[in-house]
Each structure stands twice: as structure tokens, then as C-alpha cells.
Amino acid sequence: MKFKSVLILLAASLFFISAPGFAEIKDVGFENQHTLKIAVRGGEDDLYSTRARIIIDYNIPQTERIVKIMPFFKYQSNLDTHSWWRKELGAEIGASFFNDWFYYGASFQHVWQKEENYPVELLDETTEWKSRFVITPALEWGIFGDRLKLRLIEEYTYDFKRGQPTFNEVGVIFDWQFFDCLRLPIGWRHLDRVHDFDNDMLGFSVLFSF
């Protein structure tokens, strides 16, 4: 039973991939992002994460819009305890609006966690739903031109097993397209652990895309 949600997720992904009557595949890509988050307020809250995802762009003829389906796996470890504390397996569906300056995505993910490696109460295994809002204003930054983008993000996580929200994260990210296949996002995030404590974190990422 504990893998039931994973099987449902995989079945849903296969449905989207094999539904040419609903949409046609426009492009397929792969991303791998490595992120270091340093807690500004101290404590055992410095994190490293790596996330791998397949990005499938679908052209929806009925709406003339590109919809993204993104199966992913994410691994997070606590740098202070030197051990992993969270793994995620899921898929996100999302689309951009208003000339690509606004993005909304929603993901369904199965999560494995180690409570002893994190200073809040956690469930060993659960299933979550996450909404993601990203605003990317059309700005140009001098010599960087359009290769440096400002991203304002908000991520809200709901835990189905607990029946309540668990995380709400907001951030300001400067995303530099260093090469065509390499991005360097750097920024600040405020992480609110609902019903627990919150923290401010500096984030540094290296993102490879193919």
C-alpha cells in the first residue's frame, strides 16, 4: 500500500505521454540541479539537494499553449548531521502565462523522510501536493541582457497523510544563464514550516540542462 501513490503517479505520467489525441510533444529535455542552502539564523538547517527531472513540452492545440509535464526525483541531505533527510519522487504539470512572465505548476509527490536528521516532527513516509508560482519580470540587466533573470517564487506544500499544509516557501532568485546548458541561480528564501518554526536561507545553485 505504501507504493500505491507512486504507481498512480507513474500511470498518470504514462497517460499524458501516450495521449496524442489530447496533445502533441513539442520538445523533451533533461535538467539536473545542485543546490546549497545556508541558514541565516543558524541551527542545524544547512541543506544540500540535487534534483533530476525530465521536461516534456506538450503543444495543446485546443488552447494554443505549451504545457510542461516533468517527472522528477529529488534528494536532500542535512550538512550538519551528514545524512540524508528527505527524498521525493513525483511529477509536476505547469504552464506559463502573460508572455511567459508568470508560471504556475502543481506537483504530486511521494516523500521519504528521516526525522532524526531534522529539528521538527516529520512523518517517515507520506504523499504531498505542491503548488508553485513563479513571476519573471521582463527586465534586462546591462551587459547581461536577457541572460540574467529575476524570479519571484512561492511554493506551498500540503501533506495528504497529515491532512494539513507543512511548508510555505517564498524567495527572490537571480538566475544567470551562464552558458546555453548551464544556469547559476543565486538568491534568498524564507521557509515557513507551518505549525513549527521558520528560517531565512541563502541559496546557491548549479543547473545543467540538455
N, CA and C of each residue as an Amber inpcrd file, in Angstrom:
protein
   630
   0.8200000  -1.2020000   0.0000000   0.0000000   0.0000000   0.0000000
   0.8600000   1.2610000   0.0000000   2.0450000   1.1990000   0.5920000
   2.8390000   2.4170000   0.7040000   3.3520000   2.9040000  -0.6410000
   3.3610000   2.0510000  -1.6850000   3.7920000   2.4650000  -3.0040000
   2.6010000   2.7440000  -3.9290000   1.4070000   2.7410000  -3.3860000
   0.2170000   2.9360000  -4.2080000   0.2340000   4.2950000  -4.8890000
   0.6040000   5.3260000  -4.1430000   0.6190000   6.6680000  -4.7270000
   1.6700000   6.7850000  -5.8160000   2.8080000   6.0940000  -5.6610000
   3.8510000   6.1220000  -6.6840000   3.3400000   5.4800000  -7.9740000
   2.6410000   4.3520000  -7.8510000   2.1060000   3.6760000  -9.0250000
   1.0660000   4.5390000  -9.7340000   0.2290000   5.2170000  -8.9690000
  -0.7600000   6.1190000  -9.5600000  -0.0670000   7.2400000 -10.3140000
   0.9890000   7.7780000  -9.7110000   1.7530000   8.8590000 -10.3310000
   2.3540000   8.4150000 -11.6580000   2.9820000   7.2500000 -11.6790000
   3.5960000   6.7480000 -12.9010000   2.5460000   6.4820000 -13.9800000
   1.4050000   5.9500000 -13.5660000   0.3300000   5.6940000 -14.5270000
  -0.1780000   6.9970000 -15.1340000  -0.2970000   8.0370000 -14.3090000
  -0.7520000   9.3360000 -14.8190000   0.2560000   9.9150000 -15.8030000
   1.5480000   9.7670000 -15.4970000   2.5860000  10.2640000 -16.4080000
   2.5160000   9.5470000 -17.7480000   2.3350000   8.2350000 -17.7300000
   2.2430000   7.4740000 -18.9720000   1.0170000   7.8870000 -19.7860000
  -0.0600000   8.2340000 -19.0910000  -1.2620000   8.6790000 -19.8000000
  -0.9920000   9.9490000 -20.5950000  -0.3190000  10.9330000 -19.9500000
  -0.0290000  12.1750000 -20.6440000   0.9370000  11.9520000 -21.8020000
   1.9330000  11.0820000 -21.5890000   2.9350000  10.8470000 -22.6170000
   2.3270000  10.1510000 -23.8310000   1.3210000   9.3060000 -23.6060000
   0.7730000   8.4840000 -24.6920000  -0.6080000   8.9450000 -25.1350000
  -0.8880000  10.2320000 -25.0240000  -2.2130000  10.7470000 -25.3980000
  -2.1070000  11.7390000 -26.5470000  -1.7380000  11.2890000 -27.7480000
  -1.5720000  12.1970000 -28.8730000  -2.8570000  12.8940000 -29.2870000
  -4.0060000  12.3170000 -28.9580000  -5.2480000  12.9890000 -29.2830000
  -5.4800000  14.2110000 -28.4190000  -4.8800000  14.2420000 -27.2460000
  -5.0340000  15.3680000 -26.3290000  -3.9800000  16.4390000 -26.5850000
  -2.7480000  16.0180000 -26.8880000  -1.6520000  16.9550000 -27.0790000
  -0.5550000  16.2810000 -27.8800000   0.3250000  17.1010000 -28.4440000
   1.4670000  16.5700000 -29.1780000   2.7600000  17.0530000 -28.5300000
   3.7560000  16.1680000 -28.4800000   5.0250000  16.5070000 -27.8580000
   5.7860000  17.4780000 -28.7510000   6.2060000  18.6100000 -28.1760000
   6.9750000  19.6020000 -28.9140000   8.4590000  19.4720000 -28.6440000
   8.8240000  19.1600000 -27.4020000  10.2370000  19.0740000 -27.0620000
  10.3900000  18.2300000 -25.7990000  11.5540000  17.5830000 -25.6580000
  11.8880000  16.8080000 -24.4620000  13.2890000  17.2070000 -24.0110000
  13.4400000  17.5100000 -22.7320000  14.7380000  17.8990000 -22.1940000
  14.9910000  17.2540000 -20.8470000  16.1830000  17.4900000 -20.3240000
  16.5810000  16.9380000 -19.0260000  17.3160000  18.0080000 -18.2530000
  17.0350000  18.1120000 -16.9430000  17.7180000  19.0640000 -16.0670000
  18.2220000  18.3680000 -14.8090000  19.3700000  18.8050000 -14.3540000
  19.9160000  18.3430000 -13.0780000  20.4120000  19.5740000 -12.3140000
  19.8210000  19.8070000 -11.1450000  20.1410000  20.9930000 -10.3560000
  20.7340000  20.5920000  -9.0140000  21.8480000  21.2310000  -8.6580000
  22.5000000  21.0330000  -7.3680000  22.4050000  22.3430000  -6.5920000
  21.9000000  22.2730000  -5.3540000  21.6290000  23.4850000  -4.5760000
  22.1990000  23.3700000  -3.1710000  22.8060000  24.4520000  -2.7280000
  23.2930000  24.5760000  -1.3560000  22.5190000  25.6970000  -0.6860000
  21.8440000  25.3870000   0.4350000  21.0940000  26.3790000   1.1900000
  21.7390000  26.5570000   2.5690000  22.1110000  27.7860000   2.8720000
  22.7600000  28.1000000   4.1440000  21.7940000  28.8890000   5.0120000
  21.5230000  28.3910000   6.2180000  20.5860000  29.0430000   7.1310000
  21.1930000  30.3230000   7.6920000  20.4820000  31.4330000   7.5460000
  20.9710000  32.7260000   8.0290000  20.9020000  32.7950000   9.5440000
  19.8980000  32.1690000  10.1410000  19.6940000  32.2680000  11.5860000
  20.4430000  31.1890000  12.3570000  21.2320000  30.3800000  11.6620000
  21.9960000  29.3420000  12.3620000  21.1570000  28.1130000  12.6340000
  21.6770000  27.2370000  13.4850000  20.9960000  25.9860000  13.7770000
  21.3720000  24.9210000  12.7760000  20.8970000  23.7110000  13.0000000
  21.2120000  22.5890000  12.1250000  20.2480000  22.5820000  10.9370000
  20.4380000  23.5400000  10.0470000  19.4840000  23.7330000   8.9650000
  20.1620000  24.0250000   7.6420000  21.4400000  23.6970000   7.4940000
  22.1450000  23.8720000   6.2270000  21.8950000  22.6330000   5.3660000
  21.4390000  22.8500000   4.1250000  20.9610000  21.7480000   3.3060000
  21.6800000  21.6920000   1.9600000  21.8440000  20.4790000   1.4510000
  22.2690000  20.2490000   0.0720000  21.1920000  19.4100000  -0.5990000
  20.8830000  19.7510000  -1.8410000  19.8960000  18.9630000  -2.5690000
  20.3230000  18.8150000  -4.0240000  19.9130000  17.7230000  -4.6300000
  20.0700000  17.5350000  -6.0650000  18.7300000  17.0690000  -6.6090000
  18.3760000  17.6250000  -7.7620000  17.0710000  17.3100000  -8.3650000
  17.2740000  17.0130000  -9.8380000  16.7730000  15.8910000 -10.2800000
  16.8230000  15.5000000 -11.6860000  15.3980000  15.4080000 -12.1980000
  15.1610000  15.9760000 -13.3780000  13.8130000  15.9160000 -13.9360000
  13.8500000  15.8690000 -15.4550000  12.8720000  15.1840000 -16.0130000
  12.6430000  15.1600000 -17.4520000  11.5630000  16.1940000 -17.7560000
  11.8070000  17.0510000 -18.7500000  10.8630000  18.1120000 -19.1060000
  10.2540000  17.7950000 -20.4640000   8.9690000  17.5290000 -20.4700000
   8.2530000  17.1980000 -21.7010000   7.2980000  18.3420000 -22.0200000
   7.5710000  19.0560000 -23.1100000   6.7220000  20.1620000 -23.5390000
   5.6410000  19.6420000 -24.4890000   4.4060000  19.9030000 -24.1300000
   3.2720000  19.4960000 -24.9560000   2.6230000  20.7250000 -25.5730000
   2.3110000  20.6200000 -26.8360000   1.5270000  21.6470000 -27.5080000
   0.0560000  21.2390000 -27.4330000  -0.7750000  22.0890000 -26.8130000
  -2.2020000  21.8060000 -26.6720000  -2.9560000  22.5720000 -27.7580000
  -3.3480000  21.9010000 -28.8410000  -3.9890000  22.6200000 -29.9490000
  -5.2480000  23.3740000 -29.5230000  -5.9950000  22.8270000 -28.5790000
  -7.2620000  23.4450000 -28.1830000  -7.0500000  24.8160000 -27.5420000
  -5.9130000  25.0020000 -26.8690000  -5.6600000  26.2620000 -26.1570000
  -4.5010000  27.0500000 -26.7310000  -3.7690000  26.4600000 -27.7010000
  -2.5790000  27.0890000 -28.2800000  -1.5790000  27.4570000 -27.1830000
  -1.4050000  26.5370000 -26.2380000  -0.4960000  26.7770000 -25.1160000
   0.4330000  25.5870000 -24.9450000   1.6390000  25.8620000 -24.4480000
   2.5950000  24.8160000 -24.1280000   2.4320000  24.4240000 -22.6600000
   2.1950000  23.1500000 -22.4210000   2.0780000  22.6220000 -21.0580000
   3.2560000  21.6980000 -20.8020000   3.8610000  21.8370000 -19.6270000
   5.0200000  21.0330000 -19.2710000   4.6170000  19.9100000 -18.3230000
   5.0800000  18.6960000 -18.6080000   4.9470000  17.5600000 -17.7070000
   6.3610000  17.1820000 -17.2900000   6.6300000  17.1540000 -15.9840000
   8.0080000  16.9970000 -15.5080000   8.1200000  15.9430000 -14.4030000
   8.3300000  14.6840000 -14.7540000   8.6600000  13.6820000 -13.7280000
  10.0080000  14.0380000 -13.0930000  10.1320000  13.8490000 -11.7700000
  11.3690000  14.2600000 -11.1020000  11.6950000  13.3610000  -9.9190000
  12.9660000  13.4170000  -9.5330000  13.4330000  12.8110000  -8.2840000
  14.3250000  13.8320000  -7.5920000  14.1140000  14.0220000  -6.2840000
  14.8880000  14.9970000  -5.5210000  15.4400000  14.3490000  -4.2530000
  16.6930000  14.6310000  -3.9810000  17.3850000  14.0950000  -2.8090000
  17.9290000  15.2640000  -2.0110000  17.6630000  15.2650000  -0.6860000
  18.1480000  16.3320000   0.1830000  18.8940000  15.7400000   1.3780000
  19.9750000  16.4040000   1.7460000  20.7210000  15.9780000   2.9230000
  20.9850000  17.1750000   3.8230000  21.1580000  16.8950000   5.1020000
  21.4570000  17.9090000   6.1040000  22.9710000  17.9540000   6.3020000
  23.5800000  19.0960000   6.0080000  25.0360000  19.1930000   6.0730000
  25.5590000  19.1390000   7.4980000  24.7140000  19.4580000   8.4690000
  25.1540000  19.4430000   9.8690000  25.1390000  18.0410000  10.4590000
  24.2000000  17.2130000  10.0260000  24.1370000  15.8400000  10.5310000
  24.8220000  14.8510000   9.5900000  25.2230000  15.3280000   8.3880000
  25.9400000  14.4980000   7.4050000  25.1260000  13.2600000   7.0040000
  23.8320000  13.4650000   6.8020000  22.9760000  12.3500000   6.4300000
  21.7870000  12.8640000   5.6250000  21.2460000  12.0040000   4.7590000
  20.0600000  12.4090000   4.0150000  18.8870000  12.5370000   4.9640000
  17.9340000  13.4230000   4.6050000  16.7390000  13.5430000   5.4400000
  15.4470000  13.5430000   4.6200000  15.5450000  13.6790000   3.2770000
  14.3060000  13.7480000   2.5110000  14.5630000  13.3140000   1.0690000
  13.6610000  12.4560000   0.5440000  13.7030000  12.0530000  -0.8600000
  12.2990000  12.2230000  -1.4360000  12.2330000  12.7090000  -2.6740000
  10.9500000  12.9420000  -3.3220000  10.9250000  12.2770000  -4.6940000
   9.8130000  11.6560000  -5.0230000   9.5720000  11.0970000  -6.3490000
   8.1950000  11.5670000  -6.7900000   8.1470000  12.2890000  -7.9140000
   6.8600000  12.8360000  -8.3010000   6.8550000  13.3650000  -9.7180000
   5.8240000  14.1320000 -10.0370000   5.6930000  14.7470000 -11.3510000
   4.9580000  16.0710000 -11.1990000   5.3900000  17.0570000 -11.9760000
   4.7860000  18.3890000 -11.9580000   4.1860000  18.6830000 -13.3240000
   3.0360000  19.3320000 -13.3280000   2.4310000  19.8190000 -14.5620000
   2.2590000  21.3230000 -14.4100000   2.6470000  22.0800000 -15.4450000
   2.5770000  23.5260000 -15.3340000   2.5610000  24.2070000 -16.6820000
   2.2760000  25.4990000 -16.6700000   2.2260000  26.2920000 -17.9000000
   2.5440000  27.7410000 -17.5700000   3.0350000  28.4650000 -18.5830000
   3.3420000  29.8860000 -18.4460000   2.2240000  30.7200000 -19.0640000
   2.0600000  31.9470000 -18.5360000   1.0160000  32.8430000 -18.9990000
   1.5850000  34.2580000 -19.1230000   0.8260000  35.1250000 -19.8110000
   1.1860000  36.5460000 -19.9230000   2.6080000  36.7280000 -20.4610000
   2.8460000  36.1910000 -21.6670000   4.1440000  36.3130000 -22.3390000
   5.2750000  35.7200000 -21.5070000   4.9670000  34.6300000 -20.8120000
   5.9490000  33.8310000 -20.0720000   6.4740000  34.4980000 -18.7990000
   5.8900000  35.5960000 -18.3550000   6.3950000  36.1980000 -17.1220000
   5.7120000  35.6180000 -15.8730000   4.6690000  34.8010000 -16.0560000
   4.0100000  34.1610000 -14.9160000   3.9000000  32.6600000 -15.1800000
   4.3380000  31.8510000 -14.2240000   4.2660000  30.3890000 -14.3450000
   3.5310000  29.8270000 -13.1390000   2.6530000  28.8550000 -13.4040000
   2.0120000  28.1030000 -12.3220000   2.1870000  26.6130000 -12.5810000
   2.6340000  25.9020000 -11.5590000   2.7690000  24.4610000 -11.6480000
   2.2610000  23.7880000 -10.3890000   1.8310000  22.5440000 -10.5190000
   1.3780000  21.7510000  -9.3750000   2.0010000  20.3710000  -9.4830000
   2.5270000  19.8780000  -8.3740000   3.1680000  18.5640000  -8.3900000
   2.5300000  17.6510000  -7.3600000   2.5720000  16.3700000  -7.6650000
   2.1180000  15.3080000  -6.7770000   3.3300000  14.4420000  -6.5130000
   3.7020000  14.2440000  -5.2510000   4.9650000  13.5840000  -4.9480000
   4.8580000  12.6740000  -3.7250000   5.5960000  11.5680000  -3.8050000
   5.7320000  10.6720000  -2.6670000   7.0610000  11.0030000  -1.9910000
   7.0620000  11.0160000  -0.6490000   8.2080000  11.5290000   0.0950000
   8.6380000  10.5340000   1.1610000   9.9620000  10.3540000   1.2680000
  10.5810000   9.5870000   2.3480000  11.4110000  10.5460000   3.1840000
  11.3000000  10.4760000   4.5340000  11.9750000  11.4270000   5.4150000
  12.5980000  10.7130000   6.6070000  13.6550000  11.3320000   7.1660000
  14.2970000  10.8140000   8.3760000  14.1820000  11.8730000   9.4630000
  13.3150000  11.6210000  10.4160000  13.0100000  12.6120000  11.4430000
  14.2270000  12.9490000  12.2890000  15.0830000  11.9650000  12.5570000
  16.2170000  12.2130000  13.4490000  17.2310000  13.1780000  12.8530000
  17.1310000  13.4550000  11.5540000  18.0690000  14.3580000  10.9000000
  17.4560000  15.7190000  10.5850000  16.3870000  16.0630000  11.2960000
  15.7780000  17.3640000  11.0710000  15.0840000  17.8080000  12.3520000
  15.1830000  19.1020000  12.7190000  14.7220000  19.5500000  14.0340000
  13.2330000  19.8470000  14.1250000  12.3840000  19.1440000  13.3580000
  10.9410000  19.2600000  13.5070000  10.3410000  17.8700000  13.3890000
   9.0970000  17.7270000  13.8140000   8.4240000  16.4370000  13.7160000
   8.1120000  16.1250000  12.2530000   8.5200000  14.9590000  11.7990000
   8.2970000  14.5470000  10.4170000   7.6800000  13.1630000  10.3760000
   6.9820000  12.8750000   9.2900000   6.4990000  11.5270000   9.0400000
   7.5540000  10.7820000   8.2320000   7.7300000   9.4830000   8.5360000
   8.7350000   8.7040000   7.8080000   8.4360000   8.6400000   6.3150000
   7.1600000   8.5690000   5.9710000   6.7620000   8.4360000   4.5680000
   5.3880000   9.0580000   4.3870000   5.2210000   9.8220000   3.3260000
   3.9470000  10.4920000   3.1180000   3.7960000  10.8650000   1.6500000
   2.6470000  11.4220000   1.3140000   2.3670000  11.8940000  -0.0340000
   1.9500000  13.3590000   0.0410000   2.4770000  14.1690000  -0.8780000
   2.2630000  15.6090000  -0.8250000   1.7540000  16.1490000  -2.1550000
   1.1500000  17.3130000  -2.0660000   0.7980000  18.1240000  -3.2270000
   1.4620000  19.4820000  -3.0400000   2.1090000  19.9840000  -4.1040000
   2.8070000  21.2680000  -4.0160000   2.3770000  22.1660000  -5.1690000
   2.0580000  23.4250000  -4.8440000   1.7950000  24.4250000  -5.8720000
   3.0000000  25.3520000  -5.9720000   3.3110000  25.7800000  -7.1900000
   4.4870000  26.6330000  -7.4160000   4.1110000  27.8100000  -8.3060000
   4.3380000  29.0340000  -7.7990000   4.1410000  30.2540000  -8.5660000
   5.5040000  30.8870000  -8.8270000   5.7420000  31.2960000 -10.0710000
   6.9910000  31.9640000 -10.4220000   6.6730000  33.1840000 -11.2800000
   7.1220000  34.3580000 -10.8330000   6.9780000  35.5900000 -11.6000000
   8.3560000  35.9900000 -12.1080000   8.4740000  36.1750000 -13.4280000
   9.7450000  36.5460000 -14.0450000   9.5320000  37.8410000 -14.8290000
   9.7640000  38.9960000 -14.2070000   9.5640000  40.2650000 -14.9140000
  10.4850000  40.3750000 -16.1300000   9.9930000  41.0470000 -17.1660000
  10.7800000  41.2330000 -18.3870000  11.7670000  42.3770000 -18.1800000
  12.9120000  42.0410000 -17.5600000  13.9460000  43.0390000 -17.2630000
  15.2350000  42.6760000 -17.9750000  16.0340000  43.6910000 -18.3050000
  17.3660000  43.4650000 -18.8440000  18.3760000  44.1700000 -17.9480000
  19.5100000  43.4890000 -17.7260000  20.4820000  43.9330000 -16.7380000
  21.8100000  44.2840000 -17.4190000  21.8310000  45.3890000 -18.1270000
  23.0670000  45.8980000 -18.7060000  23.7700000  44.9020000 -19.6100000
  25.0150000  44.5960000 -19.2770000  25.8200000  43.6990000 -20.1140000
  25.2690000  42.2750000 -20.1250000  24.4410000  41.9160000 -19.1410000
  23.8640000  40.5630000 -19.1040000  22.7020000  40.4160000 -20.0790000
  22.0780000  41.5360000 -20.4440000  20.9260000  41.4740000 -21.3320000
  19.8250000  40.6110000 -20.7430000  19.2870000  39.7080000 -21.5590000
  18.2130000  38.8360000 -21.0780000  18.7340000  37.5090000 -20.5290000
  20.0550000  37.4070000 -20.3150000  20.6300000  36.1720000 -19.7710000
  20.5970000  36.1510000 -18.2370000  20.2770000  37.2830000 -17.6260000
  20.0960000  37.3510000 -16.1710000  18.6440000  37.6970000 -15.8910000
  17.9570000  36.7900000 -15.1810000  16.5300000  36.9840000 -14.9150000
  16.2670000  37.0380000 -13.4180000  15.3290000  37.8830000 -13.0510000
  14.8390000  37.9450000 -11.6840000  13.6170000  37.0590000 -11.5710000
  13.6260000  36.1470000 -10.5970000  12.4870000  35.2480000 -10.3970000
  11.9700000  35.4060000  -8.9620000  10.6800000  35.6630000  -8.8410000
   9.9980000  35.7260000  -7.5490000   9.1770000  34.4510000  -7.4240000
   9.4260000  33.6720000  -6.3800000   8.8020000  32.3550000  -6.2880000
   7.9890000  32.2080000  -5.0040000   7.0140000  31.3260000  -5.0730000
   6.2410000  30.9190000  -3.8900000   5.8680000  29.4600000  -4.0700000
   6.1610000  28.6440000  -3.0440000   5.8570000  27.2120000  -3.0860000
   5.0870000  26.8350000  -1.8180000   3.9810000  26.1560000  -2.0130000
   3.0910000  25.7800000  -0.9080000   2.8950000  24.2710000  -0.9390000
   3.1660000  23.6060000   0.1800000   3.1150000  22.1420000   0.2380000
   2.0320000  21.6810000   1.1990000   1.2270000  20.7320000   0.7250000
   0.1460000  20.1430000   1.5330000   0.4270000  18.6550000   1.7100000
   0.3460000  18.1880000   2.9480000   0.6020000  16.7890000   3.2830000
  -0.7310000  16.0470000   3.3850000  -0.9430000  15.0820000   2.4760000
  -2.2120000  14.3400000   2.4790000  -2.3510000  13.4650000   3.7170000
  -1.2540000  12.8810000   4.1870000  -1.3200000  11.9710000   5.3200000
  -1.6650000  12.7170000   6.6020000  -1.0940000  13.8990000   6.7690000
  -1.4240000  14.7190000   7.9360000  -2.7480000  15.4540000   7.7700000
  -3.1040000  15.7270000   6.5290000  -4.3090000  16.4940000   6.2780000
  -4.1450000  17.9590000   6.5830000  -2.9360000  18.5030000   6.3360000
  -2.6670000  19.9030000   6.6210000  -1.4540000  20.3740000   5.8240000
  -1.3120000  21.7030000   5.6340000  -0.1050000  22.2240000   4.9790000
   1.1020000  22.0590000   5.8920000   2.2940000  21.9010000   5.2850000
   3.5040000  21.7060000   6.0770000   4.6150000  22.7030000   5.7440000
   4.6640000  23.1930000   4.5150000   5.7100000  24.1330000   4.1250000
   5.1030000  25.2700000   3.3050000   5.6280000  26.4730000   3.4830000
   5.3240000  27.5980000   2.6090000   6.6240000  28.3680000   2.4170000
   7.1030000  28.4170000   1.1790000   8.4120000  28.9870000   0.9030000
   8.2960000  30.0950000  -0.1360000   8.9070000  31.2370000   0.1650000
   8.9550000  32.3510000  -0.7850000  10.4150000  32.7080000  -1.0220000
  10.7080000  33.2640000  -2.1970000  12.0990000  33.5690000  -2.4850000
  12.2780000  34.5890000  -3.5860000  13.4860000  35.1490000  -3.6260000
  13.9200000  36.0650000  -4.6810000  15.1980000  35.4780000  -5.2590000
  15.1630000  35.1490000  -6.5510000  16.2690000  34.4400000  -7.1850000
  16.7800000  35.2410000  -8.3870000  18.0980000  35.3980000  -8.4900000
  18.7400000  35.9220000  -9.6910000  19.3020000  34.7290000 -10.4540000
  18.7500000  34.5050000 -11.6460000  19.0420000  33.3080000 -12.4280000
  19.8790000  33.7010000 -13.6500000  21.1700000  33.3380000 -13.6310000
  22.1000000  33.7250000 -14.6910000  22.2910000  32.5690000 -15.6630000
  21.9360000  32.7930000 -16.9280000  22.1640000  31.8040000 -17.9850000
  23.6170000  31.9380000 -18.4230000  24.5130000  31.2070000 -17.7400000
  25.9480000  31.3450000 -17.9560000  26.3490000  30.8010000 -19.3250000
  25.9190000  29.5860000 -19.6340000  26.0300000  29.0030000 -20.9680000
  24.6400000  28.5170000 -21.3660000  24.4970000  28.0650000 -22.6110000
  23.1900000  27.5610000 -23.0490000  22.7430000  26.3680000 -22.2140000
  23.7150000  25.5840000 -21.7320000  23.3710000  24.3880000 -20.9530000
  23.6510000  24.5470000 -19.4600000  24.0030000  25.7670000 -19.0220000
  24.3900000  25.9660000 -17.6200000  23.7830000  27.2550000 -17.0860000
  23.0190000  27.1250000 -15.9670000  22.4620000  28.2770000 -15.2710000
  22.9880000  28.3170000 -13.8510000  23.0860000  29.5450000 -13.3030000
  23.5910000  29.7370000 -11.9430000  22.5960000  30.5750000 -11.1440000
  21.5570000  29.9560000 -10.5750000  20.6010000  30.6950000  -9.7350000
  21.1780000  30.9580000  -8.3370000  21.0580000  32.2050000  -7.8910000
  21.5270000  32.6180000  -6.5670000  20.4470000  33.4940000  -5.9520000
  20.1450000  33.2800000  -4.6590000  19.1290000  34.1290000  -4.0680000
  18.8400000  33.8460000  -2.6100000  17.7130000  34.3630000  -2.1630000
  17.2670000  34.2900000  -0.7670000  15.9080000  33.6110000  -0.7290000
  15.7170000  32.7920000   0.3020000  14.4310000  32.1210000   0.5110000
  14.0190000  32.2260000   1.9780000  12.7260000  32.4020000   2.1810000
  12.1600000  32.3330000   3.5300000  11.3040000  31.0750000   3.5920000
  11.6590000  30.1690000   4.4870000  10.9700000  28.8870000   4.6150000
  10.1510000  28.8710000   5.8980000   8.8470000  28.7720000   5.7290000
   7.9100000  28.7030000   6.8550000   7.4360000  27.2650000   7.0000000
   7.8070000  26.6190000   8.0800000   7.3150000  25.2770000   8.3780000
   6.0450000  25.4460000   9.2100000   4.9290000  25.2360000   8.5620000
   3.6420000  25.5260000   9.1850000   3.5110000  24.7440000  10.4900000
   3.1300000  25.4420000  11.5470000   2.9430000  24.8930000  12.8890000
   4.2820000  24.5450000  13.5670000   5.4020000  24.8870000  12.9430000
   6.7050000  24.6820000  13.5780000   7.4570000  26.0050000  13.5440000
   8.6930000  26.0270000  13.0790000   9.4470000  27.2690000  13.0490000
   9.7750000  27.6260000  11.6100000  10.3150000  28.8480000  11.4090000
  10.6920000  29.2720000  10.0730000  12.1460000  29.7220000  10.0670000
  12.6510000  29.9760000   8.8560000  14.0500000  30.3440000   8.7200000
  14.2610000  31.0750000   7.4140000  15.3390000  31.8850000   7.3750000
  15.7760000  32.5380000   6.1530000  17.0460000  31.8540000   5.6790000
  17.1400000  31.6480000   4.3490000  18.2480000  30.8760000   3.8140000
  18.7960000  31.5330000   2.5530000  20.1090000  31.4740000   2.3820000
  20.7700000  31.8740000   1.1540000  20.9720000  30.6260000   0.2980000
  20.6280000  30.7270000  -0.9750000  20.7290000  29.5740000  -1.8510000
  21.6560000  29.8020000  -3.0280000  22.4670000  28.7960000  -3.3390000
  23.3880000  28.8320000  -4.4660000  23.1830000  27.5370000  -5.2710000
  22.9380000  27.6820000  -6.5740000  22.6300000  26.5160000  -7.3920000
  23.4740000  26.4720000  -8.6610000  23.6750000  25.2620000  -9.1300000
  24.2370000  24.9960000 -10.4440000  23.2460000  24.0980000 -11.1630000
  22.7840000  24.5290000 -12.3280000  21.7330000  23.8070000 -13.0400000
  22.2100000  23.4850000 -14.4510000  22.2510000  22.1870000 -14.7660000
  22.6300000  21.7140000 -16.0950000  21.3740000  21.3070000 -16.8480000
  21.3030000  21.6940000 -18.1180000  20.1520000  21.3190000 -18.9370000
  20.6260000  20.7830000 -20.2710000  19.8980000  19.7690000 -20.7800000
  20.2650000  19.1220000 -22.0250000  19.0370000  18.9320000 -22.9010000
